[in-house]
């Protein structure tokens, strides 16, 4: 809360201190001095925390934070409300995860679509509450020449902590999922498959669910129980993806 004493151009909004990380909304209400960046402000804050902790520890050198930070711009009031709600809910989710690890694995109903279709999920259902969820939709006409641009945008979304939402069907959607997994990201994968009470994803997908990095969502309520992945199913999956995501990515390529 003392940051504003040094930089009156900054107001501190919703924040939450967790056991291994910190969430904070930083409002830049006026232009900062020409030689001051937000990174410099945060660096000063971290050095100040290290200094105070060292005093409390009797002078021992202490480094509380890792280098760098994960930051994301908030562009409108709706986005701001999602971020604030997510920060407020951090402690509840943390306690639930510690007390009920089965929440991140068991197949169960997790939400209803506006048309009443129930969605069943397996994995980390809290990903549905994350304030930054981006849809991933690339047609089979996407070419190798477009991949460098996709990769650049993907890196930006990963740096901002987005959750990637998609059926991950087309070759480039699958490639995006591979990169998300390799770089420690999180995803919501939609499928037309029916989830019974004993359903479990296979291989890597199961491990990702157990790590809290993946939620599998079944939209089978809209199809016959063992529907094929035909065009109607793909159209439906893409429509549900748009409902679940808060941000649309790459519509121009679809």
ABEGO torsion letter per residue (X at the ends): XAAAAABAABBBBBBBBBAABBBBBBBBABBBBAABBAAAAAAAAAAAAAAAAAAAAGGBBBBABBBEBBBBBBABAAAAAAAAAAAAAAAAAAAAAAABAAAAABBBBABBBAAGBBBBBBEBAAAAABABBBBBBBBAABBAAAAAAAAAAAAAAAAAGBBBBBAGABAAAAAAAAAAAAAGBBBBBBBABBBBAABBBBEAAAAAAAAGABBBBBAAAABBAABBBBAAAAAAAAAAAAAABABBBGAAAX
